Amino acid sequence: MLGIGLTEDICSQIFKKHTLFWFNMDRTEYLLVYSSDLHGNEQQYQRLMDYAVRSGAQAVILGGDLLPKHFPPDEYIAGQRAFLEQRLLKMLDSLTEENIATFFLLGNDDAAANKDLVEKLPSSIHGRRQRLTNDFEICGYSYVPITPFAIKDWEKYDLSMVPSRLGARYEQRKKANYRLAGFKTTRAGRSEFTFTAAMEKKDSIQWDLENQVFTRDPQQTLYVIHTPPDNTALDQTAPGQHVGSLALRQFIEKNQPYVTLHGHIHETVEVSGTFTEKIGKTFCFSSGNDNTTKSVAVIVFDLYRPEKARRMIL
């Protein structure tokens, strides 16, 4: 017997419990919940937010294609604007009231005509950096390589200066996937738009990613980039074709960011069988969310232990 009537076994258990407690106190944790491509599905939003509150998450990150897209052409801009003003921003405010930080960006199906509603918000991260923790910043990028779809607000040529090793691949990609004619949106409405060859040399994802907002402190930055990198488990369409960004792949290989989060290709996780890819030291994740169901796919991880990330269907 020891002291106040405690057995040696009980004392040992108490010691182990408190030792584990103090060990965990020394470990820095920052729980993140990430998803993308909800396309206005309010049941998915509600499930995501309920989980974030229930799990004690410090931040929720939304990686683009957040607004409904079922509107007729002449109601597309106004319909999305109404969802932004009346639903999405209020949902994000409700998380803030729970002391959960929020970060988001628009995606290629979200009308850029409405970006004035979000670009002044600190939670909007396209093209800029925000402080995430004392150790890490977060930054975002909405543009994707030119798609076969009509809306061109958040599309660009992928490469301006094409490395010889990627020449054939890039030309094949343009022939297979690039639809150059479509429309862009402004507050005045829709206007016809066509990508030209001259634009390719002047404006591209490659050029954008050379900006200091992206190149600064990559090992201490969490990147939210709507397009996935090329030739990974994260950029595969239903036929198993790779459609990700070659420029982004180059950026990751060269700069070795800490973590990158992606969306855009809804079916990629189902096709490839995994939500994660590691490029050098960089952990890359895709939610692979299907917005046509009630359940939402999320990536959950401790910022300080990305290797333990999980994909969950809520």
C-alpha positions as CSV (number, residue, x, y, z in Angstrom):
1,M,0.0,0.0,0.0
2,L,1.1,3.5,-0.8
3,G,0.3,6.7,1.1
4,I,-3.4,7.4,1.2
5,G,-4.5,3.8,0.7
6,L,-3.7,3.7,-3.1
7,T,-2.4,0.4,-4.4
8,E,0.8,0.5,-6.5
9,D,-1.2,-0.5,-9.6
10,I,-3.6,2.4,-9.2
11,C,-0.8,4.9,-8.7
12,S,0.9,3.5,-11.8
13,Q,-2.3,4.1,-13.8
14,I,-2.6,7.7,-12.5
15,F,1.0,8.4,-13.3
16,K,0.6,7.1,-16.9
17,K,-2.6,9.1,-17.4
18,H,-1.0,12.4,-16.3
19,T,2.2,11.7,-18.1
20,L,0.1,11.2,-21.3
21,F,-1.8,14.4,-20.6
22,W,1.3,16.5,-20.3
23,F,2.8,14.9,-23.4
24,N,-0.3,15.8,-25.4
25,M,-0.3,19.3,-24.1
26,D,3.1,19.7,-25.6
27,R,1.9,18.6,-29.0
28,T,0.5,21.4,-31.2
29,E,-2.7,20.5,-32.9
30,Y,-4.8,22.4,-35.4
31,L,-7.7,20.4,-36.8
32,L,-8.8,21.3,-40.4
33,V,-11.9,20.2,-42.3
34,Y,-11.7,20.6,-46.1
35,S,-14.1,20.0,-48.9
36,S,-14.9,21.4,-52.4
37,D,-17.4,21.2,-55.2
38,L,-20.5,21.4,-53.1
39,H,-22.3,23.4,-55.9
40,G,-24.8,24.9,-53.5
41,N,-25.9,21.6,-52.0
42,E,-27.2,22.8,-48.6
43,Q,-27.5,19.3,-47.1
44,Q,-23.8,18.8,-47.7
45,Y,-23.0,22.2,-46.2
46,Q,-25.0,21.5,-43.1
47,R,-23.4,18.1,-42.6
48,L,-19.9,19.6,-43.1
49,M,-20.6,22.4,-40.6
50,D,-22.2,20.1,-38.0
51,Y,-19.1,17.9,-38.2
52,A,-16.8,20.8,-37.9
53,V,-18.5,22.0,-34.7
54,R,-18.8,18.5,-33.3
55,S,-15.2,17.6,-33.9
56,G,-13.8,20.8,-32.4
57,A,-12.2,21.9,-35.7
58,Q,-10.2,25.1,-35.7
59,A,-10.8,25.8,-39.4
60,V,-13.1,24.9,-42.3
61,I,-11.6,25.3,-45.9
62,L,-13.8,25.3,-49.0
63,G,-11.8,24.8,-52.2
64,G,-14.1,26.1,-55.0
65,D,-17.2,25.4,-57.0
66,L,-19.4,26.5,-54.0
67,L,-22.5,27.9,-55.7
68,P,-25.5,26.3,-57.5
69,K,-25.2,25.9,-61.2
70,H,-28.7,24.7,-62.2
71,F,-30.0,28.1,-63.2
72,P,-31.1,29.0,-66.7
73,P,-28.4,31.1,-68.6
74,D,-30.2,34.4,-68.0
75,E,-30.5,33.8,-64.3
76,Y,-27.1,32.2,-63.6
77,I,-25.3,35.3,-62.2
78,A,-28.3,36.6,-60.2
79,G,-29.1,33.1,-58.9
80,Q,-25.5,32.5,-57.7
81,R,-25.4,36.0,-56.2
82,A,-28.5,35.4,-54.2
83,F,-27.1,32.1,-52.8
84,L,-23.9,33.9,-51.9
85,E,-25.6,36.8,-50.1
86,Q,-28.5,34.9,-48.5
87,R,-27.1,31.5,-47.8
88,L,-23.3,30.8,-48.1
89,L,-21.9,33.9,-46.3
90,K,-24.4,33.5,-43.5
91,M,-23.4,29.8,-43.1
92,L,-19.8,30.9,-42.9
93,D,-20.7,33.5,-40.3
94,S,-22.4,30.8,-38.2
95,L,-19.0,28.9,-38.1
96,T,-17.3,32.1,-37.0
97,E,-19.7,32.4,-34.1
98,E,-18.5,29.0,-33.1
99,N,-14.9,30.3,-33.1
100,I,-14.1,28.2,-36.3
101,A,-12.0,30.1,-38.9
102,T,-13.2,29.8,-42.5
103,F,-11.3,30.1,-45.7
104,F,-12.6,29.7,-49.2
105,L,-12.3,30.5,-52.9
106,L,-14.5,30.4,-55.9
107,G,-14.1,27.7,-58.6
108,N,-14.6,27.5,-62.4
109,D,-18.4,27.1,-62.2
110,D,-18.8,30.1,-59.9
111,A,-19.5,33.3,-61.8
112,A,-16.7,35.8,-61.4
113,A,-19.3,38.6,-61.8
114,N,-20.1,38.1,-58.1
115,K,-16.5,38.1,-56.8
116,D,-17.1,41.7,-55.4
117,L,-19.1,40.0,-52.6
118,V,-16.2,38.0,-51.4
119,E,-12.9,39.5,-52.4
120,K,-12.9,42.0,-49.5
121,L,-13.5,39.2,-46.9
122,P,-10.5,37.9,-45.0
123,S,-11.8,34.4,-45.5
124,S,-11.5,34.7,-49.3
125,I,-8.0,33.5,-50.3
126,H,-7.8,33.5,-54.1
127,G,-4.6,35.2,-55.0
128,R,-3.6,36.2,-51.5
129,R,-2.2,34.9,-48.2
130,Q,-3.8,34.8,-44.8
131,R,-2.3,33.8,-41.4
132,L,-3.4,30.3,-40.4
133,T,-1.3,29.7,-37.3
134,N,1.9,31.1,-35.8
135,D,3.7,28.6,-38.0
136,F,1.7,28.5,-41.2
137,E,0.0,30.7,-43.8
138,I,-2.7,29.8,-46.3
139,C,-3.2,31.0,-49.8
140,G,-5.5,30.1,-52.7
141,Y,-5.9,30.0,-56.4
142,S,-9.1,29.5,-58.4
143,Y,-8.0,29.2,-62.0
144,V,-8.0,25.9,-63.9
145,P,-6.6,24.9,-67.3
146,I,-9.1,25.5,-70.1
147,T,-12.0,23.1,-70.0
148,P,-14.5,21.6,-72.4
149,F,-17.2,23.7,-70.7
150,A,-18.7,27.1,-71.6
151,I,-18.0,29.4,-68.7
152,K,-14.5,30.8,-69.0
153,D,-14.3,33.1,-65.9
154,W,-11.7,31.0,-64.0
155,E,-9.9,29.4,-66.9
156,K,-6.5,30.1,-68.4
157,Y,-3.9,28.5,-70.6
158,D,-1.8,26.2,-68.5
159,L,1.7,26.9,-69.9
160,S,3.3,29.9,-71.6
161,M,6.9,28.6,-71.7
162,V,6.6,24.8,-72.4
163,P,9.5,22.6,-71.3
164,S,10.5,20.3,-74.1
165,R,9.7,17.2,-72.0
166,L,6.1,18.4,-71.7
167,G,5.6,19.6,-75.3
168,A,3.8,16.6,-76.7
169,R,1.7,16.1,-73.5
170,Y,0.6,19.7,-73.5
171,E,-0.3,19.7,-77.2
172,Q,-2.3,16.5,-76.7
173,R,-4.1,18.0,-73.7
174,K,-5.1,21.1,-75.6
175,K,-6.5,19.1,-78.5
176,A,-8.4,16.8,-76.3
177,N,-9.8,19.1,-73.6
178,Y,-9.6,22.8,-74.6
179,R,-12.7,24.5,-75.7
180,L,-11.5,28.0,-76.6
181,A,-14.9,29.7,-77.2
182,G,-17.4,30.4,-74.5
183,F,-18.5,33.3,-72.3
184,K,-17.4,35.3,-69.3
185,T,-19.6,37.0,-66.7
186,T,-19.7,40.6,-65.5
187,R,-22.2,42.5,-63.4
188,A,-23.7,43.6,-66.8
189,G,-24.3,40.0,-67.8
190,R,-22.7,37.4,-70.0
191,S,-20.4,38.2,-72.9
192,E,-18.9,36.0,-75.5
193,F,-15.2,35.2,-75.1
194,T,-12.6,33.2,-77.1
195,F,-9.1,32.4,-76.0
196,T,-6.5,33.3,-78.7
197,A,-3.0,32.0,-79.4
198,A,-1.6,35.4,-78.4
199,M,-3.0,35.0,-74.9
200,E,-1.1,31.8,-74.3
201,K,2.2,33.6,-74.1
202,K,1.0,36.5,-71.9
203,D,-1.4,35.0,-69.4
204,S,-1.2,31.5,-67.9
205,I,-1.4,29.4,-64.7
206,Q,2.4,29.0,-65.1
207,W,3.0,32.8,-65.0
208,D,0.5,33.3,-62.1
209,L,2.3,30.7,-59.9
210,E,5.6,32.6,-60.3
211,N,4.1,35.5,-58.3
212,Q,5.6,36.0,-54.9
213,V,2.3,35.4,-53.2
214,F,2.7,31.7,-54.2
215,T,6.5,31.3,-54.1
216,R,7.1,32.8,-50.6
217,D,7.8,30.3,-47.8
218,P,6.2,27.2,-49.5
219,Q,7.3,24.9,-46.8
220,Q,5.3,27.0,-44.3
221,T,2.2,27.4,-46.5
222,L,-1.0,25.4,-47.0
223,Y,-2.1,25.9,-50.7
224,V,-5.8,25.6,-51.7
225,I,-5.8,25.3,-55.5
226,H,-9.0,24.3,-57.3
227,T,-7.3,22.4,-60.1
228,P,-5.3,19.3,-59.1
229,P,-1.7,18.7,-60.4
230,D,-1.3,16.7,-63.6
231,N,-0.7,12.9,-63.7
232,T,-1.7,12.1,-60.2
233,A,-4.5,10.2,-58.4
234,L,-6.2,13.6,-58.0
235,D,-6.9,14.5,-61.7
236,Q,-8.5,11.5,-63.2
237,T,-11.8,11.7,-65.0
238,A,-14.3,8.8,-65.4
239,P,-12.4,7.3,-68.5
240,G,-9.2,7.4,-66.4
241,Q,-7.7,10.4,-68.3
242,H,-5.5,12.9,-66.5
243,V,-6.7,16.5,-66.9
244,G,-4.8,18.3,-64.1
245,S,-2.5,21.3,-64.4
246,L,1.0,20.7,-65.8
247,A,2.1,24.1,-64.5
248,L,0.9,23.3,-61.0
249,R,2.8,19.9,-61.1
250,Q,6.0,21.8,-62.0
251,F,5.3,24.3,-59.2
252,I,5.0,21.6,-56.6
253,E,8.0,19.7,-57.8
254,K,10.2,22.8,-57.7
255,N,8.9,24.5,-54.5
256,Q,7.8,21.5,-52.4
257,P,4.9,23.1,-50.6
258,Y,3.9,21.8,-47.2
259,V,0.3,20.7,-48.2
260,T,-1.9,21.3,-51.2
261,L,-5.7,20.9,-51.3
262,H,-7.6,20.4,-54.5
263,G,-11.0,19.7,-56.1
264,H,-12.5,20.3,-59.6
265,I,-12.5,16.6,-60.6
266,H,-15.4,15.1,-58.7
267,E,-14.9,11.5,-59.6
268,T,-11.1,11.3,-59.3
269,V,-11.1,9.5,-55.9
270,E,-13.5,6.9,-57.1
271,V,-11.5,6.3,-60.3
272,S,-8.0,6.3,-58.7
273,G,-9.0,4.7,-55.4
274,T,-7.2,7.2,-53.3
275,F,-7.6,10.9,-52.1
276,T,-3.9,11.5,-51.7
277,E,-0.7,11.9,-53.7
278,K,2.8,12.7,-52.5
279,I,5.0,14.7,-54.8
280,G,8.4,14.7,-53.3
281,K,7.8,15.9,-49.7
282,T,4.5,17.6,-50.5
283,F,1.2,16.0,-49.4
284,C,-1.6,16.6,-52.0
285,F,-5.2,15.9,-51.2
286,S,-8.5,16.0,-53.1
287,S,-11.9,15.7,-51.5
288,G,-13.4,14.1,-54.6
289,N,-16.9,15.3,-53.6
290,D,-20.0,14.3,-55.5
291,N,-22.5,17.2,-55.1
292,T,-25.4,15.1,-56.3
293,T,-25.8,13.2,-53.0
294,K,-26.8,14.1,-49.5
295,S,-23.5,13.0,-48.1
296,V,-20.4,15.1,-48.3
297,A,-16.8,14.0,-48.7
298,V,-14.3,15.8,-46.5
299,I,-10.6,15.7,-45.7
300,V,-9.9,15.9,-42.0
301,F,-6.3,16.4,-40.7
302,D,-4.2,18.0,-38.1
303,L,-2.2,20.7,-39.8
304,Y,0.9,19.4,-37.9
305,R,0.4,15.8,-38.9
306,P,-0.8,15.8,-42.6
307,E,0.5,12.2,-43.0
308,K,-2.5,11.1,-40.9
309,A,-5.2,12.8,-43.0
310,R,-8.4,11.0,-43.4
311,R,-11.1,11.2,-46.1
312,M,-14.6,10.8,-44.6
313,I,-18.1,10.6,-46.0
314,L,-20.5,12.5,-43.7
